[in-house]
Amino acid sequence: MTAHDHAAAGGQLSDDRAGAIRDRLRLAIVGRKLAPGTKLSEAEVGALFDVSRTVVRAALQMLAFEGLVRSERNRGAFVANPSPDEARQIFASRRLIEPGIAREACARVDAAALERFAALIAEEASQIAAAGPQARQAEIKASGDFHLLLAEVAGNAILHRFMEELVARSSLVIALYGRSDASSCAHAEHRGILDALAAGDADRLARLVGEHIDHIEADLDLAPQGRAPALKDALGF
């Protein structure tokens, strides 16, 4: 192996480690184990995962791109703390673009994609039945993946990347402010959306998607949240 190959392999390993740390932190944030405003010290995260600050910094930059972490000059990185106004803007953005995405998806969906939608709905149902914090976390992810799949099927890479950010931010807002007793309602609405998609009814599909976003926003409880555990405990170390 040449020096270039070694460097490339090392770079890939760093990317993989950064991605794994991003995923672990993301789950802790969306799962409400890390409270908004929690400082994510590069030194502490690096020590927990036994990696360099460079790898940690890359992971935090990924989370910042998703809107789950904010970086402040000379202060470091913190778990994002979306305000009620930011939450409204997130859902206003989704309300503007998702019905259009749904129409495009309706024109392009195939049997394989319909099976993927059905699998995500089944995963949601499984997690709702399981209950508990871990199940709630997995349920929120499955729900977000359902909306991302709509964007993927629509075939617009730019909108898909935009939706990745919106869904990530929405997941944080829902995890922080969503009432868990609203889960079954949202799940039933996903079934209706899939039925309209399978029937090729673009008008009904766009309407159902818009109403679904309205209902998710209406189910938010913006009351102050309790304190969450420290970083070490939240990540299970």
Secondary structure, 3 states (H helix, E strand, C coil): CCHHHHHHHHHHHHHHHHHHHHHHHHHHHHCCCCCCCCEECHHHHHHHHCCCHHHHHHHHHHHHHHCCEEEECCCEEEECCCCHHHHHHHHHHHHHHHHHHHHHHHHHCCHHHHHHHHHHHHHHHHHHHHCCHHHHHHHHHHHHHHHHHHHHHHCCHHHHHHHHHHHHHHHHHHHHHECHHHHHHHHHHHHHHHHHHHHCCHHHHHHHHHHHHHHHHHCECCCCCCCCCCHHHHCCC
